[in-house]
Amino acid sequence: MRRARLLPLMVLVASCRDELTPPPSVRVEPPVASPEAIPDALVSGRVRGATFVAREARYIVDRRPGYAHTDIVLSSGAAESPCGPISPPTSASVWLRLEGSDPIRSTSLRVGAQGPSAWQVHYQVFDGTAWAGVGGGVALLVLQEPGPDGRVTGGLAACFPDENKSCVSGSFDAVACPPTIDQPVRGTPPPEAIPEAYSRRVLDAAH
């Protein structure tokens, strides 16, 4: 899979709301039939009725007791520097979460209600007054464990159980960014400069 060259992401927000709960009768399937069919292009599709193209990708490893998880966040916005502020700050995002302290491993798996997985997939959009999100996405996910440069490359093909039939698919190349204590939106902590010591810890934890 060719690396889809992406710079980092993240969104600053003023308010948020809980994720929407889809009706129990809503069932979705990934937009492609196999991991091999994931497009070798930027993750794109339609989210909440609007075009989505992932122009930024980053992953965040948080090892704080009680908060341990790893996020891979794909944003439709852009940053001028690694892990810098996203513009516009109300850009939509699609994000994956691995709960717990396990490192990212090279894998190809199915995410969602129809199959067991430690990963979850969600999206978040700004509706003009507040942030809203939908979880419970069903996806095919391909990951390569972090390389010497600290990047995580992979592919995602996901659909979400919403009334808009939101689906995205494509490839990403995510850079490591540090976690922060204050996270106003799930999965999208505000950006900070990357300390050298943090970068070393991320690489050590990934191997």
C-alpha positions as CSV (number, residue, x, y, z in Angstrom):
1,M,0.0,0.0,0.0
2,R,1.5,3.4,-1.0
3,R,1.7,5.8,1.9
4,A,-0.9,8.6,1.6
5,R,1.2,11.6,2.6
6,L,-0.6,13.4,5.3
7,L,0.4,16.0,7.8
8,P,-1.0,16.1,11.4
9,L,-4.4,17.1,12.7
10,M,-6.5,18.2,15.7
11,V,-9.5,20.4,16.4
12,L,-10.1,23.0,19.1
13,V,-13.7,23.4,20.2
14,A,-15.9,25.4,22.5
15,S,-18.6,22.9,23.1
16,C,-19.6,19.3,22.5
17,R,-22.4,16.9,23.0
18,D,-22.7,13.2,23.5
19,E,-22.5,10.8,20.5
20,L,-25.8,10.1,18.8
21,T,-27.3,6.7,19.5
22,P,-28.4,4.9,16.3
23,P,-31.6,2.9,16.2
24,P,-31.0,-0.8,17.1
25,S,-32.3,-1.8,13.7
26,V,-29.6,0.1,11.8
27,R,-27.0,-2.2,10.4
28,V,-24.0,-1.2,8.2
29,E,-21.2,-3.0,6.4
30,P,-17.8,-1.7,5.3
31,P,-17.9,0.0,1.9
32,V,-15.5,-2.5,0.4
33,A,-15.5,-6.3,0.5
34,S,-11.9,-6.9,1.6
35,P,-8.8,-5.1,3.0
36,E,-7.1,-5.4,-0.3
37,A,-9.9,-3.3,-1.9
38,I,-9.2,-0.3,0.3
39,P,-8.2,2.6,-2.1
40,D,-4.6,3.6,-2.3
41,A,-5.6,7.3,-1.9
42,L,-6.5,9.7,0.9
43,V,-9.3,8.6,3.2
44,S,-12.4,10.2,1.7
45,G,-16.2,9.8,1.4
46,R,-19.3,11.4,2.8
47,V,-19.8,12.2,6.5
48,R,-23.2,13.5,7.8
49,G,-24.2,14.4,4.2
50,A,-21.0,16.4,3.4
51,T,-17.9,15.5,1.5
52,F,-15.0,14.3,3.7
53,V,-11.3,14.2,2.7
54,A,-8.7,13.4,5.4
55,R,-6.0,16.0,4.9
56,E,-4.4,15.5,8.3
57,A,-3.6,12.3,10.2
58,R,-2.1,11.8,13.6
59,Y,-2.0,9.3,16.3
60,I,-1.8,9.8,20.1
61,V,-0.6,7.4,22.7
62,D,-2.0,8.1,26.2
63,R,-0.6,6.0,29.0
64,R,-2.1,7.9,32.0
65,P,-3.6,5.5,34.6
66,G,-7.3,5.3,33.9
67,Y,-7.0,6.9,30.5
68,A,-4.8,4.5,28.7
69,H,-5.7,4.4,25.0
70,T,-4.4,5.1,21.5
71,D,-6.2,7.3,19.0
72,I,-5.7,7.6,15.2
73,V,-7.5,10.8,14.1
74,L,-8.2,11.8,10.5
75,S,-9.3,15.4,9.9
76,S,-10.7,17.3,7.0
77,G,-8.7,20.4,8.1
78,A,-5.0,21.2,7.7
79,A,-2.2,22.3,9.9
80,E,0.8,24.5,9.1
81,S,3.2,22.5,11.3
82,P,3.3,19.0,12.8
83,C,0.8,18.7,15.5
84,G,-0.2,22.3,15.0
85,P,-3.7,23.8,15.2
86,I,-6.2,22.6,12.6
87,S,-7.7,25.1,10.2
88,P,-10.6,25.6,10.2
89,P,-11.0,24.5,13.8
90,T,-14.5,23.2,13.1
91,S,-13.2,20.6,10.6
92,A,-14.9,17.2,10.7
93,S,-12.9,14.2,11.9
94,V,-13.0,10.4,11.7
95,W,-11.1,8.6,14.5
96,L,-10.2,5.2,15.7
97,R,-9.6,4.3,19.3
98,L,-7.7,1.3,20.8
99,E,-8.6,1.1,24.5
100,G,-5.9,0.0,26.9
101,S,-2.1,0.2,26.8
102,D,-1.3,-2.3,24.1
103,P,0.9,-0.9,21.3
104,I,-0.1,-0.7,17.7
105,R,0.8,-3.9,15.8
106,S,0.7,-4.7,12.2
107,T,-2.7,-6.2,11.5
108,S,-5.7,-6.5,9.2
109,L,-9.0,-6.8,11.0
110,R,-12.7,-6.0,11.1
111,V,-13.9,-3.3,13.5
112,G,-17.5,-3.1,14.7
113,A,-20.5,-4.9,16.2
114,Q,-20.4,-7.8,13.8
115,G,-16.9,-8.9,14.9
116,P,-14.7,-8.8,18.0
117,S,-12.1,-6.1,18.1
118,A,-10.3,-3.9,20.6
119,W,-10.7,-1.0,18.1
120,Q,-13.7,1.4,17.8
121,V,-14.4,3.8,14.9
122,H,-16.3,7.2,15.3
123,Y,-16.8,10.5,13.5
124,Q,-17.3,14.0,14.8
125,V,-18.8,17.1,13.0
126,F,-19.6,20.6,14.0
127,D,-23.3,21.4,13.3
128,G,-22.9,25.2,13.7
129,T,-23.6,25.3,17.4
130,A,-22.0,22.2,19.0
131,W,-20.0,19.1,18.2
132,A,-21.9,15.9,17.5
133,G,-20.6,12.5,16.9
134,V,-21.6,9.0,15.9
135,G,-19.8,5.8,17.0
136,G,-20.5,2.2,16.4
137,G,-19.0,2.3,12.9
138,V,-18.2,-0.9,11.1
139,A,-14.9,-1.0,9.3
140,L,-12.1,-2.9,7.7
141,L,-8.8,-1.7,9.1
142,V,-5.2,-2.3,8.0
143,L,-2.3,-1.1,10.1
144,Q,1.5,-1.1,10.0
145,E,3.1,-0.7,13.4
146,P,5.1,2.5,13.9
147,G,8.3,2.6,11.9
148,P,11.6,4.3,12.8
149,D,10.1,7.7,11.9
150,G,7.3,7.2,14.4
151,R,4.6,7.1,11.7
152,V,1.7,4.7,11.5
153,T,0.5,3.9,8.0
154,G,-2.7,2.0,7.1
155,G,-6.0,1.8,5.4
156,L,-9.6,2.3,6.6
157,A,-12.9,1.5,5.0
158,A,-15.8,2.4,7.4
159,C,-19.5,3.0,7.4
160,F,-21.6,4.5,10.3
161,P,-25.1,3.7,11.5
162,D,-26.6,7.1,10.9
163,E,-29.5,8.3,8.7
164,N,-27.0,9.8,6.2
165,K,-25.3,6.5,5.4
166,S,-21.9,8.0,6.1
167,C,-19.0,6.0,4.7
168,V,-15.3,6.7,4.1
169,S,-12.4,4.7,2.7
170,G,-8.7,5.2,1.8
171,S,-5.2,5.2,3.2
172,F,-3.5,7.3,5.8
173,D,0.0,8.1,7.1
174,A,-0.3,9.3,10.7
175,V,2.4,11.1,12.7
176,A,2.9,10.8,16.5
177,C,1.5,13.7,18.6
178,P,1.4,14.0,22.4
179,P,-1.7,13.7,24.5
180,T,-3.0,16.4,26.7
181,I,-4.8,16.3,30.0
182,D,-7.7,18.5,28.9
183,Q,-9.7,16.9,26.0
184,P,-12.8,19.0,25.1
185,V,-13.7,16.6,22.3
186,R,-13.4,12.8,22.5
187,G,-10.4,11.7,20.5
188,T,-9.3,15.2,19.5
189,P,-7.0,16.7,22.2
190,P,-5.6,20.2,21.5
191,P,-2.2,20.3,19.9
192,E,1.1,21.0,21.7
193,A,4.7,21.0,20.5
194,I,6.2,17.5,20.4
195,P,8.8,17.1,23.2
196,E,11.8,15.0,22.1
197,A,11.4,12.8,25.2
198,Y,7.8,12.1,24.3
199,S,8.7,11.0,20.8
200,R,11.3,8.6,22.2
201,R,8.7,7.1,24.6
202,V,6.2,6.6,21.7
203,L,8.8,4.8,19.6
204,D,9.8,2.6,22.6
205,A,6.1,1.8,23.4
206,A,5.4,0.8,19.8
207,H,8.1,-1.9,19.7
